[in-house]
């Protein structure tokens, strides 16, 4: 993990330990919290048009930023509890997607990988 993610992880771990909350931060609980926060993020975009979703008010954008922060916090905590290098996993997944979705084959077409001829 990069220094910035390591630093975030250390601060989150300290935060949880100071409050004796690590006991509640099982992988299952963190995954469930992550799903809940993803739902809260979706609520900010529900019923908006594509254009509206790209032009959020400053207040709405800040609310979205806080939901994204919650998601990042839970992702970092979950990866720490499972001893997963989150950045390494992301780089590996990007490499997989580059093979599954070669630009020359999928450009401008958003189907799932198995739907391409």
ROVO-198621 format. One record per residue (C-alpha): residue in one letter; y, z, x; residue number from 0. Coordinates in steps of 0.02 Angstrom, whole numbers, plus 50000, padded with zeros to 5 digits. Layout:
ROVO-198621
+-----+-------+-------+-------+-----+
! res !     Y !     Z !     X !   n !
+-----+-------+-------+-------+-----+
!   A !     Y !     Z !     X ! NUM !
...
+-----+-------+-------+-------+-----+
END
This chain:
ROVO-198621
+-----+-------+-------+-------+-----+
! res !     Y !     Z !     X !   n !
+-----+-------+-------+-------+-----+
!   X ! 50000 ! 50000 ! 50000 !   0 !
!   X ! 50178 ! 49972 ! 50056 !   1 !
!   X ! 50289 ! 50115 ! 50108 !   2 !
!   X ! 50385 ! 50107 ! 49946 !   3 !
!   X ! 50229 ! 50122 ! 49839 !   4 !
!   X ! 50163 ! 50258 ! 49954 !   5 !
!   X ! 50327 ! 50352 ! 49935 !   6 !
!   X ! 50323 ! 50332 ! 49747 !   7 !
!   X ! 50142 ! 50391 ! 49744 !   8 !
!   X ! 50186 ! 50545 ! 49849 !   9 !
!   X ! 50330 ! 50590 ! 49734 !  10 !
!   X ! 50223 ! 50567 ! 49578 !  11 !
!   X ! 50084 ! 50672 ! 49654 !  12 !
!   X ! 50207 ! 50809 ! 49700 !  13 !
!   X ! 50281 ! 50801 ! 49524 !  14 !
!   X ! 50109 ! 50821 ! 49444 !  15 !
!   X ! 50053 ! 50960 ! 49563 !  16 !
!   X ! 50213 ! 51061 ! 49539 !  17 !
!   X ! 50178 ! 51062 ! 49352 !  18 !
!   X ! 49989 ! 51084 ! 49368 !  19 !
!   X ! 49966 ! 50920 ! 49276 !  20 !
!   X ! 49840 ! 50839 ! 49392 !  21 !
!   X ! 49705 ! 50915 ! 49284 !  22 !
!   X ! 49763 ! 50800 ! 49144 !  23 !
!   X ! 49777 ! 50644 ! 49252 !  24 !
!   X ! 49598 ! 50585 ! 49245 !  25 !
!   X ! 49571 ! 50398 ! 49259 !  26 !
!   X ! 49527 ! 50394 ! 49073 !  27 !
!   X ! 49685 ! 50485 ! 49021 !  28 !
!   X ! 49795 ! 50382 ! 49136 !  29 !
!   X ! 49720 ! 50220 ! 49069 !  30 !
!   X ! 49750 ! 50278 ! 48891 !  31 !
!   X ! 49930 ! 50326 ! 48932 !  32 !
!   X ! 49954 ! 50155 ! 49012 !  33 !
!   X ! 49895 ! 50069 ! 48853 !  34 !
!   X ! 50012 ! 50176 ! 48748 !  35 !
!   X ! 50160 ! 50134 ! 48859 !  36 !
!   X ! 50117 ! 49949 ! 48850 !  37 !
!   X ! 50128 ! 49965 ! 48660 !  38 !
!   X ! 50299 ! 50046 ! 48676 !  39 !
!   X ! 50356 ! 49902 ! 48785 !  40 !
!   X ! 50295 ! 49777 ! 48655 !  41 !
!   X ! 50396 ! 49863 ! 48519 !  42 !
!   X ! 50556 ! 49810 ! 48606 !  43 !
!   X ! 50508 ! 49627 ! 48588 !  44 !
!   X ! 50423 ! 49630 ! 48419 !  45 !
!   X ! 50506 ! 49511 ! 48297 !  46 !
!   X ! 50626 ! 49439 ! 48426 !  47 !
!   X ! 50639 ! 49253 ! 48452 !  48 !
!   X ! 50603 ! 49182 ! 48624 !  49 !
!   X ! 50790 ! 49164 ! 48652 !  50 !
!   X ! 50827 ! 49342 ! 48596 !  51 !
!   X ! 50691 ! 49409 ! 48711 !  52 !
!   X ! 50776 ! 49325 ! 48859 !  53 !
!   X ! 50950 ! 49389 ! 48814 !  54 !
!   X ! 50930 ! 49576 ! 48785 !  55 !
!   X ! 51082 ! 49686 ! 48762 !  56 !
!   X ! 51121 ! 49803 ! 48908 !  57 !
!   X ! 51057 ! 49953 ! 48809 !  58 !
!   X ! 50895 ! 49866 ! 48758 !  59 !
!   X ! 50869 ! 49804 ! 48936 !  60 !
!   X ! 50886 ! 49982 ! 49001 !  61 !
!   X ! 50760 ! 50043 ! 48872 !  62 !
!   X ! 50640 ! 49905 ! 48929 !  63 !
!   X ! 50670 ! 49958 ! 49110 !  64 !
!   X ! 50616 ! 50136 ! 49066 !  65 !
!   X ! 50457 ! 50072 ! 48981 !  66 !
!   X ! 50419 ! 49965 ! 49134 !  67 !
!   X ! 50448 ! 50119 ! 49242 !  68 !
!   X ! 50323 ! 50217 ! 49136 !  69 !
!   X ! 50196 ! 50078 ! 49158 !  70 !
!   X ! 50222 ! 50074 ! 49346 !  71 !
!   X ! 50207 ! 50263 ! 49358 !  72 !
!   X ! 50041 ! 50263 ! 49266 !  73 !
!   X ! 49977 ! 50115 ! 49367 !  74 !
!   X ! 50019 ! 50201 ! 49530 !  75 !
!   X ! 49941 ! 50366 ! 49474 !  76 !
!   X ! 49784 ! 50278 ! 49412 !  77 !
!   X ! 49765 ! 50179 ! 49572 !  78 !
!   X ! 49786 ! 50340 ! 49673 !  79 !
!   X ! 49655 ! 50432 ! 49572 !  80 !
!   X ! 49531 ! 50288 ! 49592 !  81 !
!   X ! 49578 ! 50259 ! 49775 !  82 !
!   X ! 49626 ! 50078 ! 49741 !  83 !
!   X ! 49757 ! 49994 ! 49850 !  84 !
!   X ! 49861 ! 49919 ! 49711 !  85 !
!   X ! 49953 ! 49792 ! 49818 !  86 !
!   X ! 49793 ! 49734 ! 49901 !  87 !
!   X ! 49713 ! 49713 ! 49729 !  88 !
!   X ! 49864 ! 49613 ! 49669 !  89 !
!   X ! 49859 ! 49497 ! 49821 !  90 !
!   X ! 49672 ! 49470 ! 49796 !  91 !
!   X ! 49697 ! 49433 ! 49611 !  92 !
!   X ! 49835 ! 49307 ! 49648 !  93 !
!   X ! 49717 ! 49218 ! 49769 !  94 !
!   X ! 49583 ! 49213 ! 49634 !  95 !
!   X ! 49707 ! 49144 ! 49507 !  96 !
!   X ! 49766 ! 49010 ! 49628 !  97 !
!   X ! 49586 ! 48947 ! 49636 !  98 !
!   X ! 49555 ! 48965 ! 49449 !  99 !
!   X ! 49718 ! 48878 ! 49405 ! 100 !
!   X ! 49755 ! 48744 ! 49534 ! 101 !
!   X ! 49935 ! 48686 ! 49508 ! 102 !
!   X ! 49890 ! 48501 ! 49507 ! 103 !
!   X ! 49767 ! 48532 ! 49365 ! 104 !
!   X ! 49861 ! 48655 ! 49254 ! 105 !
!   X ! 50045 ! 48620 ! 49280 ! 106 !
!   X ! 50138 ! 48637 ! 49114 ! 107 !
!   X ! 49979 ! 48687 ! 49020 ! 108 !
!   X ! 49946 ! 48870 ! 48978 ! 109 !
!   X ! 49764 ! 48866 ! 48923 ! 110 !
!   X ! 49635 ! 48992 ! 48985 ! 111 !
!   X ! 49539 ! 48942 ! 49141 ! 112 !
!   X ! 49377 ! 48905 ! 49047 ! 113 !
!   X ! 49468 ! 48786 ! 48930 ! 114 !
!   X ! 49512 ! 48661 ! 49067 ! 115 !
!   X ! 49395 ! 48512 ! 49091 ! 116 !
+-----+-------+-------+-------+-----+
END
